[in-house]
Amino acid sequence: MRLNEGTAAMKVPADLLGGHVRVLDEAVATGRLPGREALDAYRMAGARAAELGLPLRDLVDTALAMAEPAERDGPGRDGDAGTALLPALRRVVSALMEGYENAQRLAVRQEEAARREFVDDLLQGRSDRLAERAEHFGLRLAESYVVAVARPAVPAGPGGGELPARRIEDALVTRFGSHNVLIAARDGLLVCVAPGSLTAATGEFTHHVRQAFAPGWRVGVGRPHRGPGGVVASYREAGNAIELGDRLGLRAAVLKAADLLVFPVLLRDREAIDDLVTTVLSPLLEARGGPEPLLHTLEAVFAAQGNQSAAARKLGISTRAVTYRLERIRRLTGFSPDDPTQRFTLETAVLGARLLDWPAQPLASQVRS
């Protein structure tokens, strides 16, 4: 049996399967299946096809087409020319596919390693060919970008492998295109980098986080900034928003840095906020039961825009109890939440107390005294 190469519709380079007809002819003539050396050559051919970006289907179709007999010269050694052909072809195709798939897996691992390295360099501000490497992932760093960070209720593994980064990225790429959004797992967080002009991207990211994460997740969203340094700044703002939410006991699952700008301002002047908390709230330390119930009452009243009934429902106590606690606060501190000016001072002092973790942590002025 002679095999005719001309019958194959060659869709791959001619040299890729150059010895294919000879191997199959030998199998038909001798009845022996291809050996290890021949199969290793097929694996290498499959790997090369993957590296060249050739479709696996085209590779297999070509190998099968080249096996079609053009003529039958007579029976093989075992009396049937086709007896060894199908088993040999099965081994050959299996080796081609194995080589192809191994090369693909290696390429995926290399791409993921390159992505992790790029994301680390980007978010830490390391600038080694950053703009050039960013283009490979579809980012144009001369534009403005916003970063959103998602934290699961239960911390993920050290490498972030448990986070559904690829699944969420695939969903966002389907909607926004492959050159707009980058999703990566880093330090147990899920990070989304998107153009500042693509305002819907962070909302879509949050939507998929809500579906993928167990209750208790939280998302921080930075502000848009330009350039590689802007990505770093937005990333830090997103992380700081989550941290501020924890420290302040905020209930919102999504926290935007733009909505929390007052808190970094307060923290920049530590001495002033320390003095405010000491002056306004330290008298609450004398209250029976400690200051925490009174601080919680103030927080509930401020959150309810002064509605004492709503605050009472939130606290699980009676409206009369809220009124009584507010009167105790007024007597101890001299400040009343009913007075607009005093209310602002009280609210700022309470926020400062949460930022400084007071009264659990003593203030600097208390330590000095």
C-alpha positions in Angstrom: 0.0 0.0 0.0 1.4 3.4 -1.0 0.3 6.6 0.7 0.0 9.7 -1.4 1.0 13.0 0.2 -0.8 14.8 -2.6 -4.2 13.7 -1.3 -3.8 15.8 1.9 -5.0 19.4 1.8 -2.0 20.7 3.5 -2.9 23.4 6.1 0.4 23.1 8.0 4.0 23.8 7.0 5.3 21.0 4.7 8.2 20.1 7.0 6.1 19.7 10.1 4.9 16.3 9.1 7.7 15.5 6.7 8.3 11.9 7.8 4.6 11.1 8.4 4.0 9.1 5.2 7.2 7.1 5.6 6.3 6.1 9.2 2.8 4.9 8.1 4.2 3.1 5.1 6.7 1.2 7.3 3.9 0.3 9.7 1.8 -1.1 6.8 4.7 -2.9 5.3 6.1 -4.5 8.5 3.1 -4.7 10.7 5.0 -2.9 13.5 3.7 0.2 15.3 5.7 3.4 15.4 8.4 3.3 18.2 9.4 5.7 20.9 11.7 7.7 18.7 9.0 8.3 16.0 6.4 9.2 18.6 8.7 11.7 20.3 9.1 13.3 16.9 5.4 13.6 16.6 5.1 15.1 20.0 7.7 17.7 19.0 5.7 18.4 15.8 2.5 18.9 17.9 4.3 21.3 20.2 5.7 23.3 17.3 2.3 23.5 15.8 1.0 25.0 19.0 3.8 27.5 19.2 3.1 28.5 15.6 -0.6 29.1 16.6 -1.9 26.4 14.2 -5.3 25.0 15.1 -5.2 21.5 16.4 -8.0 20.5 14.1 -6.0 21.5 11.1 -3.0 19.5 12.3 -5.0 16.3 12.9 -7.0 16.7 9.6 -3.7 17.0 7.7 -2.2 13.9 9.4 -5.4 11.9 8.5 -5.6 13.2 5.0 -2.0 12.1 4.4 -2.9 8.6 5.5 -5.5 8.1 2.8 -4.3 5.4 0.4 -3.8 6.4 -3.2 -3.3 2.8 -4.4 -3.0 -0.7 -3.1 0.0 -2.6 -4.2 -1.0 -5.8 -2.4 -1.4 -7.2 1.1 1.1 -6.4 3.9 3.1 -9.0 5.8 0.1 -10.1 7.7 -2.1 -10.5 4.7 -4.1 -7.3 5.2 -2.5 -4.0 4.1 -4.7 -2.0 6.5 -4.3 -4.1 9.6 -1.4 -2.0 11.1 -2.5 1.4 9.6 -5.3 2.3 12.0 -3.4 1.4 15.2 -0.3 3.2 13.9 -2.4 6.3 13.0 -4.1 6.2 16.4 -0.7 6.4 18.1 0.6 9.1 15.8 -2.5 11.3 16.3 -2.3 10.7 20.0 1.3 11.8 20.1 0.6 14.9 18.0 -2.2 15.9 20.3 -0.1 15.2 23.5 2.7 17.4 22.2 0.2 20.1 21.2 -1.6 20.1 24.5 1.6 20.1 26.6 2.9 23.1 24.7 -0.4 24.9 25.3 -0.3 24.1 29.0 3.3 25.4 29.2 2.3 28.6 27.3 -0.6 29.2 29.7 1.7 28.7 32.8 4.2 31.1 31.3 1.5 33.6 30.5 0.1 33.4 34.0 3.6 33.8 35.5 4.2 36.9 33.3 0.8 38.3 34.3 1.5 37.9 38.0 4.9 39.5 37.6 3.5 42.4 35.6 0.7 43.0 38.1 3.1 43.0 41.0 5.4 45.4 39.2 2.4 47.6 38.2 0.9 47.8 41.6 4.2 48.4 43.4 5.3 51.0 40.9 8.3 49.2 39.6 8.9 50.7 36.1 11.0 48.2 34.3 9.6 48.5 30.7 6.2 48.8 32.3 4.4 50.6 29.5 5.8 48.2 26.9 4.7 45.2 28.9 1.3 46.7 29.7 0.5 46.8 26.0 0.8 43.0 25.9 -2.1 42.9 28.4 -4.1 45.6 26.5 -3.4 48.5 28.9 -2.3 51.9 27.6 -0.8 53.5 30.7 -0.8 57.0 29.3 -4.6 57.0 30.0 -6.4 57.3 33.3 -7.2 54.1 35.1 -9.2 53.2 38.2 -8.5 50.2 40.4 -11.1 48.3 42.4 -10.2 45.7 45.0 -12.4 42.9 46.3 -11.8 41.2 49.6 -13.6 37.9 50.3 -15.2 37.3 53.7 -12.9 34.3 54.2 -9.2 35.0 53.2 -8.0 33.2 50.1 -4.8 31.2 49.9 -1.4 32.9 50.0 -1.1 32.9 46.2 -4.7 34.0 45.6 -5.4 30.8 43.7 -8.8 30.3 45.2 -10.1 33.6 43.8 -12.1 33.3 40.6 -9.9 35.8 38.7 -10.0 34.1 35.3 -13.8 33.5 35.5 -14.6 37.1 36.3 -12.1 38.4 33.8 -13.7 36.3 31.1 -17.1 37.8 31.9 -15.8 41.3 31.8 -13.9 40.7 28.6 -17.1 39.4 27.0 -18.8 42.7 27.8 -16.0 45.3 27.4 -13.4 43.6 25.2 -10.0 42.1 25.8 -8.1 45.5 25.7 -9.9 47.3 28.5 -9.9 45.3 31.7 -7.2 43.4 33.7 -8.3 41.1 36.6 -5.7 39.5 38.8 -5.4 37.9 42.2 -2.9 39.4 44.6 -2.2 39.0 48.3 -5.6 37.4 48.9 -7.5 40.1 47.0 -9.1 40.3 43.6 -7.8 43.4 41.7 -9.6 45.0 38.8 -7.8 47.6 36.6 -10.0 49.5 34.2 -9.9 52.7 32.2 -11.3 55.6 34.1 -13.6 56.4 31.1 -15.2 52.9 31.4 -17.4 53.9 34.3 -19.5 50.7 34.1 -16.5 48.4 34.6 -16.2 48.6 38.3 -19.9 48.2 38.7 -19.8 45.0 36.6 -16.8 43.8 38.6 -18.8 44.3 41.8 -21.7 42.4 40.3 -19.6 39.3 39.6 -17.9 39.6 43.0 -21.3 39.5 44.6 -22.2 36.4 42.7 -18.9 34.6 43.4 -18.1 35.5 47.0 -19.8 34.5 50.2 -21.6 37.2 52.2 -19.2 39.4 54.1 -17.2 40.5 51.0 -16.2 44.1 50.5 -15.0 46.1 47.5 -12.9 49.3 47.6 -12.8 51.6 44.6 -10.0 54.1 44.0 -10.2 57.3 42.1 -9.1 57.6 38.4 -5.5 58.6 38.0 -3.3 58.9 34.9 -0.2 56.9 34.1 1.6 54.0 35.9 1.9 56.0 39.1 -1.8 56.7 38.9 -2.6 52.9 38.9 -0.5 52.6 42.1 -2.3 55.5 43.7 -5.8 54.2 42.8 -4.9 50.7 44.0 -3.8 52.2 47.4 -6.9 54.3 47.7 -9.0 51.2 47.0 -7.2 49.2 49.7 -7.4 52.1 52.1 -11.2 52.4 51.5 -11.6 48.8 52.7 -9.4 49.5 55.7 -11.3 52.6 56.7 -14.6 50.7 56.3 -13.3 48.2 58.8 -12.0 50.7 61.3 -15.1 52.9 61.1 -17.5 49.9 61.2 -19.2 51.0 58.0 -21.9 48.6 56.8 -21.7 49.3 53.0 -20.2 46.5 51.0 -18.8 48.9 48.3 -16.7 51.8 49.5 -15.5 54.5 47.1 -12.3 56.5 48.0 -14.0 59.6 46.6 -16.7 59.3 49.3 -14.1 58.9 52.1 -11.8 61.8 51.4 -12.5 63.5 54.7 -10.9 60.6 56.7 -7.4 60.9 55.2 -7.6 64.6 55.8 -8.4 63.9 59.5 -5.6 61.4 59.8 -3.0 63.8 58.3 -3.2 66.0 61.4 -3.0 63.3 64.1 -2.3 65.8 66.8 -5.4 67.8 66.0 -7.8 64.8 65.8 -6.2 63.5 69.0 -6.9 66.8 70.7 -10.5 66.8 69.4 -11.3 63.3 70.7 -9.7 64.0 74.0 -11.5 67.3 74.5 -14.9 66.2 73.4 -15.2 62.5 74.2 -12.9 61.7 77.1 -15.6 62.7 79.7 -17.5 59.7 78.4 -14.9 57.5 80.2 -16.7 58.4 83.4 -20.0 57.0 82.3 -21.4 53.9 84.0 -20.8 51.0 81.6 -18.0 52.8 79.8 -18.1 55.0 76.7 -19.0 52.4 74.1 -22.8 52.4 74.5 -22.8 56.1 74.2 -20.5 56.1 71.2 -22.8 53.6 69.5 -25.8 55.7 70.2 -24.2 58.8 68.6 -23.2 56.8 65.6 -26.7 55.4 65.2 -28.3 58.9 65.6 -25.9 60.4 63.0 -26.5 57.6 60.6 -30.2 58.2 60.9 -29.9 62.0 60.3 -31.0 62.7 63.8 -34.1 60.4 63.8 -34.0 59.0 67.3 -36.7 56.4 66.5 -34.7 55.0 63.6 -31.6 55.0 65.8 -33.5 53.1 68.5 -34.6 50.4 66.0 -31.0 50.0 64.8 -29.7 49.7 68.3 -32.5 47.4 69.4 -33.5 49.7 72.3 -36.4 52.0 73.1 -36.6 55.6 71.8 -36.7 56.7 75.5 -33.4 54.9 76.1 -31.9 56.8 73.1 -33.2 60.1 74.5 -31.8 59.3 77.9 -28.3 58.4 76.5 -28.2 61.6 74.5 -29.0 63.6 77.6 -26.1 61.9 79.4 -23.8 62.7 76.6 -24.8 66.4 76.8 -24.3 66.5 80.5 -20.9 64.8 80.4 -19.4 66.5 77.3 -21.3 69.8 77.1 -22.1 69.0 73.4 -25.6 68.3 72.1 -26.4 66.6 68.7 -29.4 68.8 68.5 -27.3 71.9 68.0 -26.0 72.1 64.4 -22.5 73.3 65.3 -22.1 71.0 68.2 -23.4 68.1 66.2 -20.7 68.6 63.6 -18.0 68.7 66.4 -19.5 65.6 68.0 -19.7 63.6 64.7 -16.2 64.5 63.7 -14.9 63.5 67.2 -16.7 60.2 66.9 -15.2 59.5 63.5 -11.8 60.4 64.8 -12.3 58.0 67.7 -13.0 55.2 65.3 -10.1 56.1 63.2 -7.8 56.1 66.2 -9.5 52.9 67.7 -10.3 54.9 70.8 -11.0 54.0 73.6 -9.4 50.5 73.0 -6.2 52.3 72.2 -5.1 55.2 74.4 -4.6 58.6 72.8 -1.2 60.2 72.6 -2.3 62.9 75.0 -3.5 60.4 77.5 -0.2 58.5 77.3 1.8 61.7 77.9 -0.3 62.6 80.9 
